[in-house]
Amino acid sequence: MIISFSVFREKIESGEKCQTIRRYNDVRYYSMCNAKKYQLYWGQPRNGGTLIKEVTPTIAPFIIMFDQNPAAPIMQVNGSAITSLYPTSQRQVAKDDGFESPEDLYKWFYEKYGDTLFSERFMVIRWSP
C-alpha cells in the first residue's frame, strides 16, 4: 500500500514519525487494514515521487474525530458513533505524527480542512520505525 508525503521527510527517514492521519475513505481504509507493508513515498509516485522506505503496520488503522479543543481527548469512532476516547494523549498523537504539539497538529489540519475538520472522520495509520 502506497502512502505519499509532502512534509516531515527527515522524521520519516529517521523513524521519529511512525504514523499518518488521513481523511477517512471506506475503500482506502479497508485496503490499509489488509496491507502487509506500506511503501512510504516522498511525493506522488505517479508524478516522480521517490520511495523513502517500506515499513510494516504495527496495528490496524483506526478512525478518529477531532474536537475543537486541542486539549480534549481524541474521539475514536465506529461508523458514526463515538465508541471511546482514544487513550493516548493528544500530545503523543501529535508527536507520532511529526508535530511538536497538539496545537501545531490542529493548526496544520485546520489550514488544510477548515471547519470540516471537526465534522469529518480521519484514519490513523501506524507502522514500525
WOLINHU-V823522 format. One record per residue. SS is DSSP state (H for helix, E for strand, C for the rest). BURIAL is I if it has 16 or more other ideal C-beta (glycine too) atoms within 10 Angstrom, else O. Layout:
SS:BURIAL, SS:BURIAL
This chain:
C:O, E:O, E:I, E:I, E:I, C:O, C:O, C:I, H:I, H:O, H:I, H:I, H:O, H:O, C:O, C:O, C:I, C:I, E:I, E:I, E:I, E:O, E:O, C:I, C:O, H:O, H:O, H:I, H:I, H:O, H:O, H:I, H:O, H:O, C:I, C:O, C:O, E:I, E:O, E:I, E:I, E:I, C:O, C:O, H:O, H:O, H:O, C:O, C:O, E:O, E:O, E:I, E:O, E:O, E:I, C:O, E:I, C:O, C:O, C:O, C:I, E:I, E:I, E:I, E:I, C:I, C:O, C:O, C:O, C:I, C:O, C:O, C:O, C:I, E:I, E:I, E:I, E:O, C:O, C:O, E:O, E:O, E:O, E:O, E:O, C:I, C:O, C:O, C:O, H:I, H:I, H:O, H:I, H:I, H:I, H:I, C:I, C:I, C:I, C:O, C:O, H:I, H:O, H:O, H:I, H:I, H:O, H:I, H:I, H:I, H:O, H:O, H:O, H:O, H:O, H:O, H:I, H:O, C:O, C:O, C:I, E:I, E:I, E:I, E:I, E:I, E:I, C:O, C:O
